[in-house]
Amino acid sequence: MKSTWTTALAASALVLWTGAAAAADAYPSKPVRWIVPYAVGGGSDFLARTIGAQLSEIIKQPVVVDNKPGGNTAIGAVETARAAPDGYTVLSADNGTLVFNPALYKNLSYNPTRDLAPVTLMGKFPMILIVGPNTEFKDAKDFIAKVKSQPGKYSYASAGAGSPHHLAMELLKERTGMRMLHIAYRGAAPALVDVAGGQLPAMMTDLAAGNAFIKGHKVRPLAVANPTRLPQLPDVPTFAELGIQGVEASAQVGMVAPANTPPEVIATLQKQVTAAIKTPAVNKKLVEFGIEPVGSTPQEYAALVKSESELWQKLIRDLKITLD
């Protein structure tokens, strides 16, 4: 009896393992739904649609981008967390989704670590310190010196409270001892318009949002919050080059899947998405838009989220920033 029971269990396990392996081998065999937690037309939407079009060609299945804005990305995150963990529902997740929200909200409707599984970091939107074209600041050092000499005199714009743009400037303030008043806008575009128009002197922007303003000389870039200079702005120094250490910030957008998605499926998906990112035409399109293409492993992405959480959640709590 014992031998028969053991044999039956072994046979069942073999069937289950074989079925799971076959399912992974067959993945994907139907359309993939790609949730973007922002409205159509923004940087995250552009990233998903550009990569998604190439991904569809690679996997020979439709990739359907589904925009679910709201709740500082929480609506899309919750919908993804509740989806079947089979690799057919994925989410574009940024710093807000995975790093900022747990510190910004006391009662968050999802848990990034528990409910979502990293697939790959797709791209970074490096932050740039910009000022209006007619401001008195000669360069980044002059900007910092003048702001520090008159605490509270100057204000800065952001794309919204708790946004990467807001927190990047707060990081710069913390590293340099500047005191400035924060004016939050509903998105980067209206903030950029007011900086260009002289209503506010400065802001941190990502290149994708600010590229047209920079190229049109409507704003002046002073420094980039990136480890290296940006190829699109070769004459703009990094903060590190100016002697200001620890000021690196970017909007980071990756792909995540529902927790408990089989590792084999995540590995296959990561390989396919990375292949799409590395396609020369796609890579070129992303760089021209102002995105730094990446394509990391799930493990590298998880490690990045962990290190980013340690930095930014401490800053958010120290500054008592809350969105509740």
QUITA-V341725 format. One record per residue. N is the residue number from 1. RES is the residue in three letters. PSI is psi as a letter, one per 30 degrees, with the letter a starting at -180 (none if undefined). OMEGA is omega in whole degrees, -180 to 180 (999 if undefined). D_CENTER is the distance of its C-alpha to the mean C-alpha in Angstrom with 2 decimals. Layout:
BEGIN
n=<N:N>
res=<RES:RES>
psi=<PSI:PSI>
omega=<OMEGA:OMEGA>
d_center=<D_CENTER:D_CENTER>
END
This chain:
BEGIN
n=<1:2:3:4:5:6:7:8:9:10:11:12:13:14:15:16:17:18:19:20:21:22:23:24:25:26:27:28:29:30:31:32:33:34:35:36:37:38:39:40:41:42:43:44:45:46:47:48:49:50:51:52:53:54:55:56:57:58:59:60:61:62:63:64:65:66:67:68:69:70:71:72:73:74:75:76:77:78:79:80:81:82:83:84:85:86:87:88:89:90:91:92:93:94:95:96:97:98:99:100:101:102:103:104:105:106:107:108:109:110:111:112:113:114:115:116:117:118:119:120:121:122:123:124:125:126:127:128:129:130:131:132:133:134:135:136:137:138:139:140:141:142:143:144:145:146:147:148:149:150:151:152:153:154:155:156:157:158:159:160:161:162:163:164:165:166:167:168:169:170:171:172:173:174:175:176:177:178:179:180:181:182:183:184:185:186:187:188:189:190:191:192:193:194:195:196:197:198:199:200:201:202:203:204:205:206:207:208:209:210:211:212:213:214:215:216:217:218:219:220:221:222:223:224:225:226:227:228:229:230:231:232:233:234:235:236:237:238:239:240:241:242:243:244:245:246:247:248:249:250:251:252:253:254:255:256:257:258:259:260:261:262:263:264:265:266:267:268:269:270:271:272:273:274:275:276:277:278:279:280:281:282:283:284:285:286:287:288:289:290:291:292:293:294:295:296:297:298:299:300:301:302:303:304:305:306:307:308:309:310:311:312:313:314:315:316:317:318:319:320:321:322:323:324>
res=<MET:LYS:SER:THR:TRP:THR:THR:ALA:LEU:ALA:ALA:SER:ALA:LEU:VAL:LEU:TRP:THR:GLY:ALA:ALA:ALA:ALA:ALA:ASP:ALA:TYR:PRO:SER:LYS:PRO:VAL:ARG:TRP:ILE:VAL:PRO:TYR:ALA:VAL:GLY:GLY:GLY:SER:ASP:PHE:LEU:ALA:ARG:THR:ILE:GLY:ALA:GLN:LEU:SER:GLU:ILE:ILE:LYS:GLN:PRO:VAL:VAL:VAL:ASP:ASN:LYS:PRO:GLY:GLY:ASN:THR:ALA:ILE:GLY:ALA:VAL:GLU:THR:ALA:ARG:ALA:ALA:PRO:ASP:GLY:TYR:THR:VAL:LEU:SER:ALA:ASP:ASN:GLY:THR:LEU:VAL:PHE:ASN:PRO:ALA:LEU:TYR:LYS:ASN:LEU:SER:TYR:ASN:PRO:THR:ARG:ASP:LEU:ALA:PRO:VAL:THR:LEU:MET:GLY:LYS:PHE:PRO:MET:ILE:LEU:ILE:VAL:GLY:PRO:ASN:THR:GLU:PHE:LYS:ASP:ALA:LYS:ASP:PHE:ILE:ALA:LYS:VAL:LYS:SER:GLN:PRO:GLY:LYS:TYR:SER:TYR:ALA:SER:ALA:GLY:ALA:GLY:SER:PRO:HIS:HIS:LEU:ALA:MET:GLU:LEU:LEU:LYS:GLU:ARG:THR:GLY:MET:ARG:MET:LEU:HIS:ILE:ALA:TYR:ARG:GLY:ALA:ALA:PRO:ALA:LEU:VAL:ASP:VAL:ALA:GLY:GLY:GLN:LEU:PRO:ALA:MET:MET:THR:ASP:LEU:ALA:ALA:GLY:ASN:ALA:PHE:ILE:LYS:GLY:HIS:LYS:VAL:ARG:PRO:LEU:ALA:VAL:ALA:ASN:PRO:THR:ARG:LEU:PRO:GLN:LEU:PRO:ASP:VAL:PRO:THR:PHE:ALA:GLU:LEU:GLY:ILE:GLN:GLY:VAL:GLU:ALA:SER:ALA:GLN:VAL:GLY:MET:VAL:ALA:PRO:ALA:ASN:THR:PRO:PRO:GLU:VAL:ILE:ALA:THR:LEU:GLN:LYS:GLN:VAL:THR:ALA:ALA:ILE:LYS:THR:PRO:ALA:VAL:ASN:LYS:LYS:LEU:VAL:GLU:PHE:GLY:ILE:GLU:PRO:VAL:GLY:SER:THR:PRO:GLN:GLU:TYR:ALA:ALA:LEU:VAL:LYS:SER:GLU:SER:GLU:LEU:TRP:GLN:LYS:LEU:ILE:ARG:ASP:LEU:LYS:ILE:THR:LEU:ASP>
psi=<e:e:e:e:e:e:e:e:e:e:e:e:e:e:e:e:e:e:e:e:e:e:e:e:e:f:k:k:g:l:k:k:k:j:k:j:g:l:l:k:f:a:e:e:e:e:e:e:e:e:e:e:e:e:e:e:e:e:f:h:l:k:j:j:k:j:k:i:l:l:g:h:f:e:e:e:e:e:e:e:e:f:l:k:i:g:g:g:k:l:k:j:k:a:e:e:e:f:e:e:e:f:f:f:k:e:i:k:f:l:j:e:e:e:f:k:k:k:e:k:j:e:l:k:i:k:k:k:k:l:l:l:f:g:l:f:k:e:a:e:e:e:e:e:e:e:e:e:f:i:k:f:e:k:l:l:l:l:g:l:k:g:l:e:e:e:f:e:e:e:e:e:e:e:f:f:g:l:j:l:k:k:j:k:l:i:l:e:e:e:e:e:e:e:e:e:f:g:e:k:f:l:l:k:l:l:e:e:e:f:e:e:e:e:e:g:h:f:l:k:k:e:l:k:i:l:e:l:l:k:f:f:i:f:f:k:l:l:e:e:f:g:g:j:l:g:i:k:k:l:k:k:k:l:k:l:l:k:l:g:k:k:e:e:e:e:e:e:e:e:e:e:e:e:e:e:e:f:k:e:e:e:e:e:e:e:e:f:f:g:k:j:k:c:i:l:l:e:e:e:e:e:e:e:e:e:e:e:e:e:e:e:e:e:e:e:e:e:f:h:k:k:g:none>
omega=<-179:-180:180:-180:180:179:-180:179:-180:179:179:180:179:179:180:-180:180:179:179:180:179:179:179:179:-177:-176:-6:-179:177:-177:177:177:-177:-179:175:-174:178:179:178:172:-179:-178:179:179:178:-179:-178:-177:179:179:-177:180:179:178:179:178:-178:-175:179:177:176:171:-173:177:-176:-178:-180:-178:174:175:-177:-180:-176:-179:179:-179:-180:-180:177:-179:-178:-178:178:-179:-175:178:-178:170:179:-176:167:-177:179:180:-179:-177:-170:-171:-172:-172:180:178:-177:-176:176:-179:-180:-174:177:176:-175:-178:-177:-167:-174:-179:-179:176:179:168:-176:-177:178:175:-175:-180:-177:173:179:175:177:-174:-176:178:-175:-175:-178:-179:-176:179:179:178:-178:-179:-178:180:-180:-177:-179:-176:176:-179:-173:176:174:-180:172:179:179:178:-180:178:176:179:179:-174:176:178:177:177:177:178:-178:-178:-174:-178:177:173:-179:177:-180:174:-176:176:176:-180:-178:-174:180:177:179:179:-178:175:178:-178:177:178:176:-173:-169:171:166:176:170:-175:-179:180:-172:-173:-178:179:179:180:-180:180:177:173:179:176:-178:-179:179:179:-174:179:-179:176:180:180:179:-179:-173:-178:-178:-176:171:176:180:178:-179:179:180:-174:173:177:176:-176:177:168:-175:-177:179:175:174:179:175:175:180:170:-176:-180:-180:180:178:180:179:-179:179:-180:-178:180:179:177:178:180:-176:174:-173:-178:179:180:180:-180:180:-180:-180:179:-180:-179:173:-178:-179:-176:-177:172:176:-179:178:180:179:179:178:-180:179:-179:177:180:180:-180:-168:180:176:179:-180:-179:179:-178:179:176:179:178:178:999>
d_center=<56.98:54.51:54.28:53.74:50.95:49.22:49.60:48.20:45.12:44.53:44.96:42.53:39.90:40.46:40.09:36.80:35.41:36.70:35.20:31.73:31.99:33.24:30.42:27.84:29.93:30.04:26.31:25.25:28.39:27.11:24.33:20.73:19.02:15.34:14.06:11.53:11.34:11.78:14.97:16.12:15.67:12.29:9.68:7.87:11.54:12.66:10.40:11.67:15.13:15.53:14.74:16.44:19.58:20.05:19.30:22.01:24.44:23.83:24.32:26.96:25.58:24.00:20.24:20.02:16.92:17.41:15.78:15.94:14.76:15.86:15.83:12.49:11.12:13.98:16.19:14.15:13.42:17.16:18.30:16.52:17.92:21.32:21.39:23.62:22.17:23.32:20.36:21.08:18.34:14.67:11.47:8.10:6.18:3.10:4.78:7.39:8.28:8.80:9.52:10.69:12.52:15.04:16.23:16.16:18.20:21.46:21.73:18.53:19.36:17.53:16.98:13.78:15.98:18.94:17.73:14.88:15.12:12.57:13.29:11.22:8.16:8.46:7.23:6.37:7.31:9.94:11.61:15.29:18.16:20.22:23.55:25.89:28.32:31.35:30.28:32.50:29.94:30.92:27.93:25.31:28.10:30.23:27.49:27.01:30.79:31.62:29.11:30.35:33.93:33.63:31.51:30.32:31.57:28.32:25.47:21.92:19.76:16.18:14.10:14.99:15.81:13.08:10.41:8.61:11.58:14.03:13.20:13.11:16.58:17.72:17.01:19.07:21.70:21.96:22.41:24.96:26.75:26.17:26.81:25.36:25.13:21.81:22.01:19.22:18.90:17.61:14.97:14.65:17.57:20.33:19.36:19.65:22.92:24.39:23.55:25.09:27.99:28.72:28.21:25.79:25.78:22.24:18.50:15.29:13.51:11.04:13.29:12.42:13.57:16.28:17.66:20.57:21.53:21.61:23.55:25.86:26.59:25.76:23.72:24.07:21.37:22.64:20.26:16.88:14.81:14.47:16.82:18.51:19.39:17.51:19.75:19.44:20.71:23.09:25.21:22.62:22.73:20.17:20.76:22.12:24.65:25.82:26.50:23.69:22.12:18.95:16.98:13.82:10.55:7.43:4.24:2.49:2.83:6.12:9.40:11.45:15.08:17.61:19.08:22.31:21.38:23.81:22.65:24.45:22.51:19.10:20.54:21.77:18.58:16.61:19.46:19.51:15.85:16.06:19.34:17.96:15.33:18.28:20.61:21.81:21.64:18.06:17.01:19.03:17.66:14.02:15.33:17.55:14.90:13.17:10.49:11.09:11.60:11.49:12.76:13.25:15.60:14.89:16.58:14.58:11.26:13.15:14.52:11.34:10.22:13.85:14.15:11.17:12.77:16.06:15.20:13.34:15.34:18.47:17.74:17.09:20.30:22.28:21.67:22.33:19.45:19.61:18.78:21.59>
END
